[in-house]
Structures are given as C-alpha cells and as structure tokens.
C-alpha cells in the first residue's frame, strides 16, 4: 500500500519546511541509501505496530493535509479533519470533514456504509471480515483512504516496510508538545517520515509521505491527536441508521484530491 501511485491514493502528502541550518544538520546523519533499515528505527517501528495492533479499541482525531500541483505548477495544500473509533476485530467509524464533503464511514463487521451528510446520500457494501478487510474494501471500491490507513492495519509493520530500501532514526523531536522518535524511510516511489511517541505508549503522532517522482514532489501529512486507548464505546457507534429522506445510491465517487463527492448520482 505504501508504494501506491498518487492517482489512486492522493491522500498522501504535506510539505515539510526546514531552515538551511536544519538541513545541514541532517547531512551529518548516517547515510541511508545503501545501509538498509537502521536497527533502532526498525525496533521503534515494530514497537509502534505491535502496540497499536494489540489495542482492543481506541479513538483519536487526525488533521490531514493534501498537496496538489495545478496545471500551472502552483502547489496547493488542502486540509481536512477526521475522528476515528476502532474496536477490533471488526468495528470502525470514521467521520471526515474536508473541503468538498462531510462523510462518515461505518463498519460493523458485516456491512460497510459510506454516508455523505451534506447531500444525505449513502452507499452500502457487504464486506464481512475484520478492519483490515474493511479498509481495503474502501480503497478498492472507492479509491478513498482512511486517514493514515497504513498505520491502522493490524500488522502495520509488514505493510509499511514493503519495498522500503532504507530507514533511519534521526533522534527525537516534538509534535503537539510530545517528545517523539523521528524516523525516516525510503522506497522506490515514495519517501516517508514517522514521528512515534517515546516511552511506554509508542503511538504515531505524525506521518508524512512524499511522492517524489511526481512534478513538485507533493506530500501528504497526518497529525494524530487526542488518543484514547481505553475508550467507552457503545455498539450503536458502528451501526448505520439511515436518516429521514436519505437516498441510497450505487456509488459515491472520489474526486481528484481523494475526497468523496457527495451526490455523485
């Protein structure tokens, strides 16, 4: 998944700014191109994956930034926000608000529902299975990603490291005032960066993917916040009840910036 093309997964970008001094400091870091994944980076990535995969349930919020490059070469950044509730093995609720749509995704272990709140339309798919299966179904049927979907899979480590040629641990930094390990990785089509909280709760706090062979090297970023690893969850959070007047449609198309277009039919 990490190496998918921009056209099918545009939800993968954000510009990482840095002063010249910072860039020069990074030049002193160990060269990664031919050295594979640094053991410390590998250890931290595994610990994050194991920890997230072991949580029976959690809630969190995410701030998402997508970069696009228009036909005149101008780089634009589009922002959206999401709230996510997961309960393994098969319950998922995502509420995403962006520039083009206000959408909910609900999965109860059997039915997967995408609801466009603005136009009061919804589509449903039979998708019995676990959360991993539901995420892949959303991607294959609509082209839409769950925010930071690579990190939400039960075995995120295997998915993230597929195709990775090198990786490094570049010390610690702060995201939302929280100290994090700063990890960088390279793959043939994308480079990606991950900030993982230090200590006993190795939660992902920030995630950036750069599509490096597309003009302008557009980026995707997710900043995670408000983690709750012991949430109080009720069963009806994952069950869709069609509001009055809601219209069931066969598909809700995804636009050029990876957001659902409400009322496509």
C-alpha positions in Angstrom: 0.0 0.0 0.0 2.8 2.4 0.9 4.1 2.5 -2.7 0.8 3.1 -4.5 0.6 5.7 -7.2 -0.6 9.3 -6.5 -3.5 8.9 -8.8 -5.2 6.2 -6.7 -4.1 7.4 -3.3 -3.8 11.2 -3.3 -4.3 11.2 0.5 -0.5 11.1 0.9 1.2 14.5 1.2 2.3 17.6 3.1 5.2 20.0 2.7 7.9 19.6 5.4 9.6 23.0 5.8 13.1 23.3 7.2 15.7 26.0 7.7 19.0 25.7 6.0 20.7 25.1 9.4 18.3 22.1 10.0 19.1 20.7 6.5 22.8 21.0 7.2 22.4 19.2 10.5 20.6 16.3 8.7 23.6 15.9 6.4 25.5 14.7 9.3 23.1 11.9 9.9 24.1 8.4 8.8 23.8 7.8 5.1 20.8 5.5 4.4 20.8 4.8 0.7 22.8 1.6 0.9 22.6 0.6 4.5 19.1 -0.8 4.8 16.9 0.0 7.8 18.8 1.1 10.9 18.2 -1.3 13.8 16.9 1.4 16.1 14.4 2.7 13.5 13.3 -0.9 12.9 12.8 -1.5 16.6 10.7 1.6 17.1 8.6 0.9 14.0 7.9 -2.6 15.2 7.0 -1.5 18.7 4.5 1.0 17.3 3.0 -1.6 15.1 2.8 -4.2 17.9 1.3 -1.7 20.4 -1.4 -0.4 18.0 -2.2 -3.9 16.8 -2.7 -5.1 20.4 -5.1 -2.4 21.4 -8.7 -3.8 21.6 -10.1 -0.4 21.0 -9.1 3.2 20.6 -10.3 6.6 19.5 -8.3 9.5 18.1 -8.5 12.6 15.9 -6.4 13.5 12.9 -5.6 16.6 10.9 -4.9 15.9 7.3 -3.1 17.9 4.6 -3.0 17.0 0.9 -0.8 18.8 -1.6 -1.7 19.1 -5.2 0.2 20.7 -8.0 -2.1 22.5 -10.5 -1.5 22.8 -14.3 0.5 26.0 -13.9 2.8 24.4 -11.4 1.4 26.0 -8.3 1.4 23.8 -5.2 -1.8 23.9 -3.1 -2.5 22.4 0.3 -6.0 21.2 1.1 -6.8 20.5 4.7 -9.4 18.2 6.4 -10.0 16.6 9.7 -11.2 13.2 10.9 -12.3 11.4 14.0 -11.7 7.7 14.2 -13.1 5.0 16.5 -11.8 1.4 16.2 -12.7 -1.7 18.0 -11.0 -4.9 16.9 -11.6 -7.2 15.2 -14.3 -5.7 13.1 -15.7 -2.3 14.2 -14.8 1.0 12.6 -16.2 4.5 12.5 -14.6 7.4 10.6 -16.1 10.9 10.4 -14.2 13.1 7.9 -14.7 16.7 7.1 -12.9 18.2 4.1 -13.2 21.0 1.6 -15.6 19.0 -0.6 -17.6 16.7 1.7 -18.7 15.8 5.2 -18.6 12.0 5.2 -19.0 9.1 7.6 -17.6 5.6 7.1 -19.1 2.9 9.3 -18.2 -0.8 9.5 -20.0 -3.2 11.9 -18.2 -6.4 10.9 -20.5 -7.2 8.1 -21.8 -4.1 6.3 -19.7 -1.1 5.2 -21.5 2.2 4.8 -20.3 5.5 3.3 -22.7 8.3 4.1 -22.5 11.8 2.5 -24.1 14.0 5.1 -24.4 17.2 3.1 -26.5 15.6 0.3 -28.0 12.9 2.6 -26.9 10.0 0.4 -25.3 6.7 1.3 -23.9 3.6 -0.3 -23.5 0.2 1.4 -21.3 -2.8 0.6 -21.3 -6.3 2.1 -17.9 -6.7 3.5 -17.8 -9.4 6.2 -14.4 -9.6 7.9 -12.0 -7.6 10.1 -11.0 -3.9 10.0 -8.1 -4.7 7.6 -10.6 -6.1 5.1 -12.9 -3.1 5.5 -10.1 -0.6 4.9 -9.0 -2.5 1.7 -12.6 -2.7 0.5 -13.0 1.1 0.9 -9.8 1.6 -1.1 -10.6 -0.8 -3.8 -14.3 0.2 -4.3 -13.9 4.0 -4.0 -10.2 4.9 -4.2 -10.5 6.6 -0.8 -8.0 6.1 2.1 -8.8 6.1 5.7 -6.6 8.7 7.3 -3.2 7.1 7.9 -4.6 3.8 6.7 -1.1 2.2 6.6 -0.9 2.6 10.4 -4.3 1.3 11.2 -3.8 -2.3 9.9 -3.3 -5.0 12.5 0.2 -5.7 11.2 1.2 -2.2 10.2 4.9 -3.1 10.3 4.8 -5.6 7.4 2.7 -3.2 5.3 4.9 -0.2 6.0 8.2 -1.9 5.3 7.1 -3.5 2.0 9.5 -2.1 -0.6 11.5 0.0 1.8 15.2 0.3 0.9 16.5 2.3 3.8 15.5 3.8 7.1 17.0 5.8 9.9 16.3 7.1 13.4 17.2 10.8 13.5 16.8 11.4 17.2 13.8 13.0 18.9 11.6 15.9 18.1 8.3 17.3 19.4 4.8 17.0 17.9 1.9 18.7 19.8 4.4 19.2 22.6 5.0 15.5 22.9 8.5 14.0 22.6 8.7 11.6 19.6 11.2 9.4 17.9 11.8 10.8 14.4 12.0 8.1 11.8 12.7 8.4 8.0 12.3 5.7 5.3 12.9 5.5 1.6 11.2 3.4 -1.1 11.4 3.4 -4.9 8.4 5.7 -5.5 7.9 7.4 -2.1 9.8 8.7 0.9 8.1 8.7 4.2 8.6 10.0 7.7 7.0 9.0 11.0 7.1 10.5 14.5 6.4 8.0 17.3 5.8 8.9 20.9 8.6 8.0 23.2 8.0 5.9 26.3 5.6 3.1 27.1 2.9 4.2 24.6 4.5 4.3 21.2 1.7 6.0 19.4 2.1 7.6 16.0 1.9 11.3 16.2 2.7 12.5 12.7 3.1 10.8 9.3 4.3 12.3 6.0 4.6 10.7 2.6 6.4 12.4 -0.3 5.6 11.2 -3.8 9.0 12.0 -5.2 8.7 11.3 -8.9 5.6 13.5 -9.4 6.3 17.1 -10.5 6.6 19.2 -7.4 7.0 16.2 -5.1 3.6 16.7 -3.5 3.2 15.4 0.1 0.6 14.0 2.4 0.6 14.5 6.1 -1.5 13.3 9.1 -1.1 14.7 12.6 -2.7 12.4 15.1 -4.1 13.8 18.4 -6.4 13.1 21.3 -5.6 9.5 21.5 -7.7 7.4 23.9 -6.6 3.8 24.3 -9.3 2.9 26.8 -12.4 4.5 25.3 -16.0 3.9 26.4 -17.7 2.5 23.2 -21.3 1.6 22.5 -22.4 -0.9 19.8 -24.5 1.7 18.0 -21.5 3.8 17.1 -20.8 1.4 14.3 -24.3 0.7 13.0 -25.8 2.9 10.3 -29.4 4.1 10.6 -30.4 6.0 7.5 -31.7 9.5 8.4 -35.1 10.6 7.2 -35.0 11.3 3.5 -31.6 9.7 2.9 -31.2 8.3 -0.6 -29.3 5.1 -1.2 -27.1 5.2 -4.3 -24.8 2.7 -6.0 -21.6 4.7 -5.6 -20.1 7.9 -4.2 -17.3 8.9 -6.5 -13.9 10.2 -5.3 -12.6 13.5 -6.7 -9.1 14.4 -7.7 -8.0 15.2 -4.2 -9.1 11.9 -2.7 -12.3 13.1 -1.1 -15.8 11.7 -1.6 -18.0 13.7 -3.8 -21.5 13.8 -2.3 -24.4 13.4 -4.6 -22.5 12.0 -7.5 -25.6 10.4 -8.8 
